[in-house]
Amino acid sequence: MQVTVSILAEIPEELHESLKQYLDTHPAWDQDRVFSAALSLFLLQNGESDRRASRIYLDTLFNYAA
C-alpha cells in the first residue's frame, strides 16, 4: 500500500502561472504528479541514490499505477 503525505508549499506566482498553463494543455498530468516528479528528480540529481526515489520518479513520469 502506497502512503501519501500532503505538503503545503509557497511558490512564486510566475511559476504557478506556468504550472497552470502546462496542466491546461496536458490533461494526463495534475499538480500532485508534477510535484512528485519534480521532487524525486531533484533528489536524484542532488546525490540521493535511494532506489525508492528512482522508482517514484519513473512511476510518476510514466504514470504507472502503484
PQR file of N, CA, C, O and H, with PARSE charges and radii, in Angstrom:
ATOM      1  N   MET A   1       0.835  -1.178   0.000 -0.4000 1.5000
ATOM      2  CA  MET A   1       0.000   0.000   0.000 -0.0000 2.0000
ATOM      3  C   MET A   1       0.880   1.242   0.000  0.5500 1.7000
ATOM      4  O   MET A   1       1.784   1.368   0.826 -0.5500 1.4000
ATOM      5  N   GLN A   2       0.616   2.157  -0.926 -0.4000 1.5000
ATOM      6  CA  GLN A   2       1.393   3.388  -1.003 -0.0000 2.0000
ATOM      7  C   GLN A   2       0.768   4.447  -0.102  0.5500 1.7000
ATOM      8  O   GLN A   2      -0.431   4.712  -0.184 -0.5500 1.4000
ATOM      9  H   GLN A   2      -0.119   2.054  -1.597  0.4000 1.0000
ATOM     10  N   VAL A   3       1.576   5.041   0.749 -0.4000 1.5000
ATOM     11  CA  VAL A   3       1.125   6.092   1.647 -0.0000 2.0000
ATOM     12  C   VAL A   3       1.525   7.427   1.054  0.5500 1.7000
ATOM     13  O   VAL A   3       2.646   7.575   0.568 -0.5500 1.4000
ATOM     14  H   VAL A   3       2.551   4.825   0.816  0.4000 1.0000
ATOM     15  N   THR A   4       0.634   8.398   1.084 -0.4000 1.5000
ATOM     16  CA  THR A   4       0.954   9.732   0.585 -0.0000 2.0000
ATOM     17  C   THR A   4       0.892  10.731   1.727  0.5500 1.7000
ATOM     18  O   THR A   4       0.174  10.534   2.708 -0.5500 1.4000
ATOM     19  H   THR A   4      -0.277   8.278   1.478  0.4000 1.0000
ATOM     20  N   VAL A   5       1.656  11.807   1.584 -0.4000 1.5000
ATOM     21  CA  VAL A   5       1.714  12.866   2.579 -0.0000 2.0000
ATOM     22  C   VAL A   5       1.438  14.182   1.871  0.5500 1.7000
ATOM     23  O   VAL A   5       1.998  14.435   0.805 -0.5500 1.4000
ATOM     24  H   VAL A   5       2.239  11.967   0.787  0.4000 1.0000
ATOM     25  N   SER A   6       0.589  15.022   2.442 -0.4000 1.5000
ATOM     26  CA  SER A   6       0.310  16.337   1.864 -0.0000 2.0000
ATOM     27  C   SER A   6       1.397  17.318   2.269  0.5500 1.7000
ATOM     28  O   SER A   6       1.885  17.306   3.399 -0.5500 1.4000
ATOM     29  H   SER A   6       0.134  14.816   3.308  0.4000 1.0000
ATOM     30  N   ILE A   7       1.765  18.172   1.312 -0.4000 1.5000
ATOM     31  CA  ILE A   7       2.762  19.213   1.574 -0.0000 2.0000
ATOM     32  C   ILE A   7       2.174  20.547   1.132  0.5500 1.7000
ATOM     33  O   ILE A   7       1.624  20.657   0.036 -0.5500 1.4000
ATOM     34  H   ILE A   7       1.368  18.182   0.394  0.4000 1.0000
ATOM     35  N   LEU A   8       2.290  21.534   1.967 -0.4000 1.5000
ATOM     36  CA  LEU A   8       1.871  22.889   1.638 -0.0000 2.0000
ATOM     37  C   LEU A   8       3.138  23.666   1.318  0.5500 1.7000
ATOM     38  O   LEU A   8       4.037  23.764   2.154 -0.5500 1.4000
ATOM     39  H   LEU A   8       2.737  21.445   2.857  0.4000 1.0000
ATOM     40  N   ALA A   9       3.216  24.218   0.116 -0.4000 1.5000
ATOM     41  CA  ALA A   9       4.421  24.946  -0.285 -0.0000 2.0000
ATOM     42  C   ALA A   9       4.046  26.248  -0.962  0.5500 1.7000
ATOM     43  O   ALA A   9       3.073  26.315  -1.712 -0.5500 1.4000
ATOM     44  H   ALA A   9       2.486  24.139  -0.564  0.4000 1.0000
ATOM     45  N   GLU A  10       4.820  27.274  -0.693 -0.4000 1.5000
ATOM     46  CA  GLU A  10       4.642  28.549  -1.372 -0.0000 2.0000
ATOM     47  C   GLU A  10       5.617  28.607  -2.533  0.5500 1.7000
ATOM     48  O   GLU A  10       6.807  28.335  -2.376 -0.5500 1.4000
ATOM     49  H   GLU A  10       5.611  27.220  -0.084  0.4000 1.0000
ATOM     50  N   ILE A  11       5.095  28.967  -3.708 -0.4000 1.5000
ATOM     51  CA  ILE A  11       5.939  29.096  -4.897 -0.0000 2.0000
ATOM     52  C   ILE A  11       5.699  30.464  -5.525  0.5500 1.7000
ATOM     53  O   ILE A  11       4.645  31.061  -5.310 -0.5500 1.4000
ATOM     54  H   ILE A  11       4.128  29.188  -3.836  0.4000 1.0000
ATOM     55  N   PRO A  12       6.655  30.968  -6.294 -0.5600 1.5000
ATOM     56  CA  PRO A  12       6.445  32.258  -6.952  0.2800 2.0000
ATOM     57  C   PRO A  12       5.230  32.222  -7.877  0.5500 1.7000
ATOM     58  O   PRO A  12       4.940  31.200  -8.500 -0.5500 1.4000
ATOM     59  N   GLU A  13       4.539  33.333  -7.957 -0.4000 1.5000
ATOM     60  CA  GLU A  13       3.336  33.414  -8.779 -0.0000 2.0000
ATOM     61  C   GLU A  13       3.616  33.070 -10.238  0.5500 1.7000
ATOM     62  O   GLU A  13       2.796  32.427 -10.893 -0.5500 1.4000
ATOM     63  H   GLU A  13       4.775  34.163  -7.452  0.4000 1.0000
ATOM     64  N   GLU A  14       4.774  33.495 -10.750 -0.4000 1.5000
ATOM     65  CA  GLU A  14       5.134  33.209 -12.143 -0.0000 2.0000
ATOM     66  C   GLU A  14       5.238  31.705 -12.380  0.5500 1.7000
ATOM     67  O   GLU A  14       4.818  31.208 -13.425 -0.5500 1.4000
ATOM     68  H   GLU A  14       5.441  34.017 -10.217  0.4000 1.0000
ATOM     69  N   LEU A  15       5.789  30.989 -11.421 -0.4000 1.5000
ATOM     70  CA  LEU A  15       5.907  29.542 -11.521 -0.0000 2.0000
ATOM     71  C   LEU A  15       4.523  28.897 -11.477  0.5500 1.7000
ATOM     72  O   LEU A  15       4.254  27.944 -12.207 -0.5500 1.4000
ATOM     73  H   LEU A  15       6.130  31.393 -10.572  0.4000 1.0000
ATOM     74  N   HIS A  16       3.665  29.409 -10.636 -0.4000 1.5000
ATOM     75  CA  HIS A  16       2.302  28.892 -10.542 -0.0000 2.0000
ATOM     76  C   HIS A  16       1.550  29.103 -11.859  0.5500 1.7000
ATOM     77  O   HIS A  16       0.838  28.208 -12.316 -0.5500 1.4000
ATOM     78  H   HIS A  16       3.884  30.184 -10.043  0.4000 1.0000
ATOM     79  N   GLU A  17       1.703  30.267 -12.464 -0.4000 1.5000
ATOM     80  CA  GLU A  17       1.053  30.536 -13.752 -0.0000 2.0000
ATOM     81  C   GLU A  17       1.570  29.584 -14.828  0.5500 1.7000
ATOM     82  O   GLU A  17       0.787  29.076 -15.631 -0.5500 1.4000
ATOM     83  H   GLU A  17       2.281  30.994 -12.094  0.4000 1.0000
ATOM     84  N   SER A  18       2.868  29.342 -14.851 -0.4000 1.5000
ATOM     85  CA  SER A  18       3.444  28.401 -15.815 -0.0000 2.0000
ATOM     86  C   SER A  18       2.906  26.996 -15.585  0.5500 1.7000
ATOM     87  O   SER A  18       2.600  26.280 -16.539 -0.5500 1.4000
ATOM     88  H   SER A  18       3.504  29.756 -14.198  0.4000 1.0000
ATOM     89  N   LEU A  19       2.792  26.606 -14.333 -0.4000 1.5000
ATOM     90  CA  LEU A  19       2.254  25.290 -13.997 -0.0000 2.0000
ATOM     91  C   LEU A  19       0.807  25.169 -14.468  0.5500 1.7000
ATOM     92  O   LEU A  19       0.429  24.159 -15.062 -0.5500 1.4000
ATOM     93  H   LEU A  19       3.040  27.187 -13.558  0.4000 1.0000
ATOM     94  N   LYS A  20       0.002  26.188 -14.205 -0.4000 1.5000
ATOM     95  CA  LYS A  20      -1.400  26.152 -14.641 -0.0000 2.0000
ATOM     96  C   LYS A  20      -1.500  26.031 -16.163  0.5500 1.7000
ATOM     97  O   LYS A  20      -2.327  25.275 -16.672 -0.5500 1.4000
ATOM     98  H   LYS A  20       0.309  27.009 -13.723  0.4000 1.0000
ATOM     99  N   GLN A  21      -0.662  26.774 -16.888 -0.4000 1.5000
ATOM    100  CA  GLN A  21      -0.675  26.685 -18.352 -0.0000 2.0000
ATOM    101  C   GLN A  21      -0.299  25.284 -18.810  0.5500 1.7000
ATOM    102  O   GLN A  21      -0.922  24.742 -19.723 -0.5500 1.4000
ATOM    103  H   GLN A  21       0.009  27.389 -16.474  0.4000 1.0000
ATOM    104  N   TYR A  22       0.705  24.696 -18.189 -0.4000 1.5000
ATOM    105  CA  TYR A  22       1.119  23.342 -18.547 -0.0000 2.0000
ATOM    106  C   TYR A  22      -0.015  22.352 -18.291  0.5500 1.7000
ATOM    107  O   TYR A  22      -0.328  21.525 -19.147 -0.5500 1.4000
ATOM    108  H   TYR A  22       1.212  25.135 -17.447  0.4000 1.0000
ATOM    109  N   LEU A  23      -0.618  22.437 -17.126 -0.4000 1.5000
ATOM    110  CA  LEU A  23      -1.680  21.498 -16.768 -0.0000 2.0000
ATOM    111  C   LEU A  23      -2.907  21.655 -17.662  0.5500 1.7000
ATOM    112  O   LEU A  23      -3.604  20.679 -17.939 -0.5500 1.4000
ATOM    113  H   LEU A  23      -0.363  23.109 -16.430  0.4000 1.0000
ATOM    114  N   ASP A  24      -3.169  22.873 -18.109 -0.4000 1.5000
ATOM    115  CA  ASP A  24      -4.300  23.109 -19.016 -0.0000 2.0000
ATOM    116  C   ASP A  24      -4.102  22.415 -20.363  0.5500 1.7000
ATOM    117  O   ASP A  24      -5.072  22.024 -21.013 -0.5500 1.4000
ATOM    118  H   ASP A  24      -2.603  23.666 -17.883  0.4000 1.0000
ATOM    119  N   THR A  25      -2.861  22.265 -20.773 -0.4000 1.5000
ATOM    120  CA  THR A  25      -2.580  21.667 -22.088 -0.0000 2.0000
ATOM    121  C   THR A  25      -2.134  20.206 -22.004  0.5500 1.7000
ATOM    122  O   THR A  25      -1.930  19.568 -23.037 -0.5500 1.4000
ATOM    123  H   THR A  25      -2.073  22.582 -20.246  0.4000 1.0000
ATOM    124  N   HIS A  26      -1.979  19.669 -20.797 -0.4000 1.5000
ATOM    125  CA  HIS A  26      -1.568  18.282 -20.599 -0.0000 2.0000
ATOM    126  C   HIS A  26      -2.502  17.621 -19.583  0.5500 1.7000
ATOM    127  O   HIS A  26      -2.162  17.516 -18.404 -0.5500 1.4000
ATOM    128  H   HIS A  26      -2.145  20.187 -19.958  0.4000 1.0000
ATOM    129  N   PRO A  27      -3.679  17.175 -20.038 -0.5600 1.5000
ATOM    130  CA  PRO A  27      -4.681  16.660 -19.108  0.2800 2.0000
ATOM    131  C   PRO A  27      -4.284  15.386 -18.360  0.5500 1.7000
ATOM    132  O   PRO A  27      -4.900  15.058 -17.346 -0.5500 1.4000
ATOM    133  N   ALA A  28      -3.280  14.671 -18.833 -0.4000 1.5000
ATOM    134  CA  ALA A  28      -2.841  13.462 -18.126 -0.0000 2.0000
ATOM    135  C   ALA A  28      -2.066  13.804 -16.850  0.5500 1.7000
ATOM    136  O   ALA A  28      -1.864  12.939 -15.998 -0.5500 1.4000
ATOM    137  H   ALA A  28      -2.779  14.938 -19.656  0.4000 1.0000
ATOM    138  N   TRP A  29      -1.640  15.043 -16.717 -0.4000 1.5000
ATOM    139  CA  TRP A  29      -0.864  15.475 -15.554 -0.0000 2.0000
ATOM    140  C   TRP A  29      -1.740  16.275 -14.612  0.5500 1.7000
ATOM    141  O   TRP A  29      -2.669  16.959 -15.042 -0.5500 1.4000
ATOM    142  H   TRP A  29      -1.805  15.746 -17.409  0.4000 1.0000
ATOM    143  N   ASP A  30      -1.437  16.188 -13.305 -0.4000 1.5000
ATOM    144  CA  ASP A  30      -2.059  17.049 -12.312 -0.0000 2.0000
ATOM    145  C   ASP A  30      -0.955  17.602 -11.412  0.5500 1.7000
ATOM    146  O   ASP A  30       0.203  17.196 -11.506 -0.5500 1.4000
ATOM    147  H   ASP A  30      -0.682  15.632 -12.956  0.4000 1.0000
ATOM    148  N   GLN A  31      -1.329  18.520 -10.551 -0.4000 1.5000
ATOM    149  CA  GLN A  31      -0.339  19.187  -9.706 -0.0000 2.0000
ATOM    150  C   GLN A  31       0.433  18.198  -8.845  0.5500 1.7000
ATOM    151  O   GLN A  31       1.646  18.344  -8.693 -0.5500 1.4000
ATOM    152  H   GLN A  31      -2.270  18.849 -10.474  0.4000 1.0000
ATOM    153  N   ASP A  32      -0.221  17.212  -8.286 -0.4000 1.5000
ATOM    154  CA  ASP A  32       0.455  16.231  -7.431 -0.0000 2.0000
ATOM    155  C   ASP A  32       1.481  15.428  -8.220  0.5500 1.7000
ATOM    156  O   ASP A  32       2.581  15.163  -7.736 -0.5500 1.4000
ATOM    157  H   ASP A  32      -1.206  17.093  -8.409  0.4000 1.0000
ATOM    158  N   ARG A  33       1.112  15.044  -9.440 -0.4000 1.5000
ATOM    159  CA  ARG A  33       2.040  14.266 -10.275 -0.0000 2.0000
ATOM    160  C   ARG A  33       3.267  15.107 -10.646  0.5500 1.7000
ATOM    161  O   ARG A  33       4.393  14.611 -10.618 -0.5500 1.4000
ATOM    162  H   ARG A  33       0.218  15.259  -9.833  0.4000 1.0000
ATOM    163  N   VAL A  34       3.046  16.369 -10.989 -0.4000 1.5000
ATOM    164  CA  VAL A  34       4.165  17.263 -11.325 -0.0000 2.0000
ATOM    165  C   VAL A  34       5.097  17.421 -10.129  0.5500 1.7000
ATOM    166  O   VAL A  34       6.315  17.322 -10.277 -0.5500 1.4000
ATOM    167  H   VAL A  34       2.131  16.771 -11.011  0.4000 1.0000
ATOM    168  N   PHE A  35       4.538  17.663  -8.949 -0.4000 1.5000
ATOM    169  CA  PHE A  35       5.381  17.854  -7.769 -0.0000 2.0000
ATOM    170  C   PHE A  35       6.139  16.588  -7.401  0.5500 1.7000
ATOM    171  O   PHE A  35       7.300  16.666  -7.000 -0.5500 1.4000
ATOM    172  H   PHE A  35       3.549  17.744  -8.829  0.4000 1.0000
ATOM    173  N   SER A  36       5.513  15.426  -7.526 -0.4000 1.5000
ATOM    174  CA  SER A  36       6.211  14.169  -7.239 -0.0000 2.0000
ATOM    175  C   SER A  36       7.369  13.951  -8.204  0.5500 1.7000
ATOM    176  O   SER A  36       8.461  13.556  -7.796 -0.5500 1.4000
ATOM    177  H   SER A  36       4.569  15.363  -7.852  0.4000 1.0000
ATOM    178  N   ALA A  37       7.125  14.211  -9.484 -0.4000 1.5000
ATOM    179  CA  ALA A  37       8.189  14.057 -10.483 -0.0000 2.0000
ATOM    180  C   ALA A  37       9.321  15.045 -10.216  0.5500 1.7000
ATOM    181  O   ALA A  37      10.494  14.674 -10.259 -0.5500 1.4000
ATOM    182  H   ALA A  37       6.237  14.532  -9.816  0.4000 1.0000
ATOM    183  N   ALA A  38       8.976  16.291  -9.944 -0.4000 1.5000
ATOM    184  CA  ALA A  38       9.993  17.322  -9.723 -0.0000 2.0000
ATOM    185  C   ALA A  38      10.822  17.054  -8.467  0.5500 1.7000
ATOM    186  O   ALA A  38      12.046  17.184  -8.490 -0.5500 1.4000
ATOM    187  H   ALA A  38       8.023  16.592  -9.909  0.4000 1.0000
ATOM    188  N   LEU A  39      10.165  16.686  -7.389 -0.4000 1.5000
ATOM    189  CA  LEU A  39      10.883  16.441  -6.136 -0.0000 2.0000
ATOM    190  C   LEU A  39      11.771  15.206  -6.226  0.5500 1.7000
ATOM    191  O   LEU A  39      12.909  15.228  -5.758 -0.5500 1.4000
ATOM    192  H   LEU A  39       9.171  16.581  -7.371  0.4000 1.0000
ATOM    193  N   SER A  40      11.268  14.142  -6.816 -0.4000 1.5000
ATOM    194  CA  SER A  40      12.092  12.936  -6.930 -0.0000 2.0000
ATOM    195  C   SER A  40      13.274  13.167  -7.874  0.5500 1.7000
ATOM    196  O   SER A  40      14.367  12.660  -7.620 -0.5500 1.4000
ATOM    197  H   SER A  40      10.343  14.124  -7.196  0.4000 1.0000
ATOM    198  N   LEU A  41      13.074  13.924  -8.961 -0.4000 1.5000
ATOM    199  CA  LEU A  41      14.190  14.241  -9.852 -0.0000 2.0000
ATOM    200  C   LEU A  41      15.223  15.113  -9.139  0.5500 1.7000
ATOM    201  O   LEU A  41      16.425  14.896  -9.295 -0.5500 1.4000
ATOM    202  H   LEU A  41      12.186  14.336  -9.168  0.4000 1.0000
ATOM    203  N   PHE A  42      14.773  16.086  -8.368 -0.4000 1.5000
ATOM    204  CA  PHE A  42      15.690  16.920  -7.592 -0.0000 2.0000
ATOM    205  C   PHE A  42      16.562  16.065  -6.670  0.5500 1.7000
ATOM    206  O   PHE A  42      17.776  16.253  -6.602 -0.5500 1.4000
ATOM    207  H   PHE A  42      13.797  16.262  -8.242  0.4000 1.0000
ATOM    208  N   LEU A  43      15.933  15.131  -5.967 -0.4000 1.5000
ATOM    209  CA  LEU A  43      16.691  14.261  -5.058 -0.0000 2.0000
ATOM    210  C   LEU A  43      17.697  13.400  -5.823  0.5500 1.7000
ATOM    211  O   LEU A  43      18.826  13.213  -5.368 -0.5500 1.4000
ATOM    212  H   LEU A  43      14.946  14.978  -6.023  0.4000 1.0000
ATOM    213  N   LEU A  44      17.296  12.881  -6.969 -0.4000 1.5000
ATOM    214  CA  LEU A  44      18.209  12.068  -7.774 -0.0000 2.0000
ATOM    215  C   LEU A  44      19.391  12.881  -8.281  0.5500 1.7000
ATOM    216  O   LEU A  44      20.523  12.396  -8.285 -0.5500 1.4000
ATOM    217  H   LEU A  44      16.379  13.032  -7.338  0.4000 1.0000
ATOM    218  N   GLN A  45      19.138  14.105  -8.707 -0.4000 1.5000
ATOM    219  CA  GLN A  45      20.197  14.946  -9.260 -0.0000 2.0000
ATOM    220  C   GLN A  45      21.122  15.512  -8.194  0.5500 1.7000
ATOM    221  O   GLN A  45      22.217  15.980  -8.506 -0.5500 1.4000
ATOM    222  H   GLN A  45      18.218  14.498  -8.704  0.4000 1.0000
ATOM    223  N   ASN A  46      20.693  15.473  -6.952 -0.4000 1.5000
ATOM    224  CA  ASN A  46      21.491  16.072  -5.882 -0.0000 2.0000
ATOM    225  C   ASN A  46      21.997  15.051  -4.879  0.5500 1.7000
ATOM    226  O   ASN A  46      22.081  15.326  -3.682 -0.5500 1.4000
ATOM    227  H   ASN A  46      19.803  15.093  -6.698  0.4000 1.0000
ATOM    228  N   GLY A  47      22.336  13.860  -5.385 -0.4000 1.5000
ATOM    229  CA  GLY A  47      23.064  12.906  -4.581 -0.0000 2.0000
ATOM    230  C   GLY A  47      22.256  11.887  -3.821  0.5500 1.7000
ATOM    231  O   GLY A  47      22.836  11.067  -3.111 -0.5500 1.4000
ATOM    232  H   GLY A  47      22.269  13.637  -6.357  0.4000 1.0000
ATOM    233  N   GLU A  48      20.952  11.900  -3.935 -0.4000 1.5000
ATOM    234  CA  GLU A  48      20.138  10.904  -3.246 -0.0000 2.0000
ATOM    235  C   GLU A  48      20.098   9.649  -4.107  0.5500 1.7000
ATOM    236  O   GLU A  48      19.404   9.610  -5.123 -0.5500 1.4000
ATOM    237  H   GLU A  48      20.480  12.567  -4.512  0.4000 1.0000
ATOM    238  N   SER A  49      20.835   8.634  -3.705 -0.4000 1.5000
ATOM    239  CA  SER A  49      20.946   7.431  -4.525 -0.0000 2.0000
ATOM    240  C   SER A  49      19.944   6.346  -4.114  0.5500 1.7000
ATOM    241  O   SER A  49      20.086   5.188  -4.506 -0.5500 1.4000
ATOM    242  H   SER A  49      21.398   8.666  -2.879  0.4000 1.0000
ATOM    243  N   ASP A  50      18.965   6.712  -3.352 -0.4000 1.5000
ATOM    244  CA  ASP A  50      17.949   5.775  -2.882 -0.0000 2.0000
ATOM    245  C   ASP A  50      17.111   5.280  -4.062  0.5500 1.7000
ATOM    246  O   ASP A  50      16.588   6.081  -4.836 -0.5500 1.4000
ATOM    247  H   ASP A  50      18.850   7.653  -3.034  0.4000 1.0000
ATOM    248  N   ARG A  51      16.987   3.975  -4.192 -0.4000 1.5000
ATOM    249  CA  ARG A  51      16.213   3.385  -5.295 -0.0000 2.0000
ATOM    250  C   ARG A  51      14.743   3.772  -5.222  0.5500 1.7000
ATOM    251  O   ARG A  51      14.053   3.787  -6.241 -0.5500 1.4000
ATOM    252  H   ARG A  51      17.412   3.324  -3.563  0.4000 1.0000
ATOM    253  N   ARG A  52      14.265   4.082  -4.031 -0.4000 1.5000
ATOM    254  CA  ARG A  52      12.853   4.469  -3.895 -0.0000 2.0000
ATOM    255  C   ARG A  52      12.589   5.766  -4.637  0.5500 1.7000
ATOM    256  O   ARG A  52      11.545   5.905  -5.273 -0.5500 1.4000
ATOM    257  H   ARG A  52      14.826   4.070  -3.203  0.4000 1.0000
ATOM    258  N   ALA A  53      13.516   6.727  -4.573 -0.4000 1.5000
ATOM    259  CA  ALA A  53      13.345   7.986  -5.304 -0.0000 2.0000
ATOM    260  C   ALA A  53      13.359   7.728  -6.809  0.5500 1.7000
ATOM    261  O   ALA A  53      12.595   8.342  -7.554 -0.5500 1.4000
ATOM    262  H   ALA A  53      14.365   6.614  -4.057  0.4000 1.0000
ATOM    263  N   SER A  54      14.223   6.823  -7.254 -0.4000 1.5000
ATOM    264  CA  SER A  54      14.269   6.464  -8.680 -0.0000 2.0000
ATOM    265  C   SER A  54      12.958   5.826  -9.122  0.5500 1.7000
ATOM    266  O   SER A  54      12.425   6.153 -10.183 -0.5500 1.4000
ATOM    267  H   SER A  54      14.844   6.324  -6.649  0.4000 1.0000
ATOM    268  N   ARG A  55      12.451   4.929  -8.317 -0.4000 1.5000
ATOM    269  CA  ARG A  55      11.196   4.256  -8.654 -0.0000 2.0000
ATOM    270  C   ARG A  55      10.041   5.239  -8.710  0.5500 1.7000
ATOM    271  O   ARG A  55       9.227   5.191  -9.633 -0.5500 1.4000
ATOM    272  H   ARG A  55      12.883   4.663  -7.455  0.4000 1.0000
ATOM    273  N   ILE A  56       9.964   6.126  -7.736 -0.4000 1.5000
ATOM    274  CA  ILE A  56       8.886   7.106  -7.713 -0.0000 2.0000
ATOM    275  C   ILE A  56       8.987   8.038  -8.914  0.5500 1.7000
ATOM    276  O   ILE A  56       7.975   8.376  -9.527 -0.5500 1.4000
ATOM    277  H   ILE A  56      10.625   6.166  -6.987  0.4000 1.0000
ATOM    278  N   TYR A  57      10.199   8.452  -9.249 -0.4000 1.5000
ATOM    279  CA  TYR A  57      10.375   9.322 -10.411 -0.0000 2.0000
ATOM    280  C   TYR A  57       9.886   8.628 -11.682  0.5500 1.7000
ATOM    281  O   TYR A  57       9.104   9.205 -12.438 -0.5500 1.4000
ATOM    282  H   TYR A  57      11.021   8.178  -8.751  0.4000 1.0000
ATOM    283  N   LEU A  58      10.333   7.413 -11.919 -0.4000 1.5000
ATOM    284  CA  LEU A  58       9.943   6.701 -13.141 -0.0000 2.0000
ATOM    285  C   LEU A  58       8.452   6.374 -13.150  0.5500 1.7000
ATOM    286  O   LEU A  58       7.792   6.515 -14.180 -0.5500 1.4000
ATOM    287  H   LEU A  58      10.968   6.945 -11.305  0.4000 1.0000
ATOM    288  N   ASP A  59       7.923   5.943 -12.017 -0.4000 1.5000
ATOM    289  CA  ASP A  59       6.487   5.658 -11.945 -0.0000 2.0000
ATOM    290  C   ASP A  59       5.669   6.912 -12.228  0.5500 1.7000
ATOM    291  O   ASP A  59       4.669   6.859 -12.943 -0.5500 1.4000
ATOM    292  H   ASP A  59       8.458   5.829 -11.181  0.4000 1.0000
ATOM    293  N   THR A  60       6.093   8.028 -11.669 -0.4000 1.5000
ATOM    294  CA  THR A  60       5.379   9.275 -11.874 -0.0000 2.0000
ATOM    295  C   THR A  60       5.509   9.762 -13.311  0.5500 1.7000
ATOM    296  O   THR A  60       4.531  10.201 -13.916 -0.5500 1.4000
ATOM    297  H   THR A  60       6.905   8.070 -11.088  0.4000 1.0000
ATOM    298  N   LEU A  61       6.706   9.685 -13.847 -0.4000 1.5000
ATOM    299  CA  LEU A  61       6.947  10.164 -15.201 -0.0000 2.0000
ATOM    300  C   LEU A  61       6.122   9.383 -16.220  0.5500 1.7000
ATOM    301  O   LEU A  61       5.555   9.964 -17.146 -0.5500 1.4000
ATOM    302  H   LEU A  61       7.501   9.328 -13.356  0.4000 1.0000
ATOM    303  N   PHE A  62       6.060   8.079 -16.047 -0.4000 1.5000
ATOM    304  CA  PHE A  62       5.358   7.239 -17.000 -0.0000 2.0000
ATOM    305  C   PHE A  62       3.949   6.865 -16.546  0.5500 1.7000
ATOM    306  O   PHE A  62       3.287   6.035 -17.168 -0.5500 1.4000
ATOM    307  H   PHE A  62       6.521   7.608 -15.296  0.4000 1.0000
ATOM    308  N   ASN A  63       3.493   7.490 -15.446 -0.4000 1.5000
ATOM    309  CA  ASN A  63       2.120   7.339 -14.957 -0.0000 2.0000
ATOM    310  C   ASN A  63       1.758   5.897 -14.623  0.5500 1.7000
ATOM    311  O   ASN A  63       0.644   5.456 -14.903 -0.5500 1.4000
ATOM    312  H   ASN A  63       4.031   8.165 -14.940  0.4000 1.0000
ATOM    313  N   TYR A  64       2.685   5.168 -14.030 -0.4000 1.5000
ATOM    314  CA  TYR A  64       2.397   3.808 -13.589 -0.0000 2.0000
ATOM    315  C   TYR A  64       1.593   3.860 -12.308  0.5500 1.7000
ATOM    316  O   TYR A  64       1.906   4.629 -11.399 -0.5500 1.4000
ATOM    317  H   TYR A  64       3.591   5.527 -13.802  0.4000 1.0000
ATOM    318  N   ALA A  65       0.569   3.052 -12.236 -0.4000 1.5000
ATOM    319  CA  ALA A  65      -0.207   2.962 -11.002 -0.0000 2.0000
ATOM    320  C   ALA A  65       0.581   2.178  -9.974  0.5500 1.7000
ATOM    321  O   ALA A  65       1.202   1.164 -10.290 -0.5500 1.4000
ATOM    322  H   ALA A  65       0.315   2.427 -12.974  0.4000 1.0000
ATOM    323  N   ALA A  66       0.550   2.653  -8.750 -0.4000 1.5000
ATOM    324  CA  ALA A  66       1.297   1.986  -7.673 -0.0000 2.0000
ATOM    325  C   ALA A  66       0.522   0.826  -7.122  0.5500 1.7000
ATOM    326  O   ALA A  66       0.993   0.146  -6.210 -0.5500 1.4000
ATOM    327  H   ALA A  66       0.046   3.477  -8.493  0.4000 1.0000
TER
END
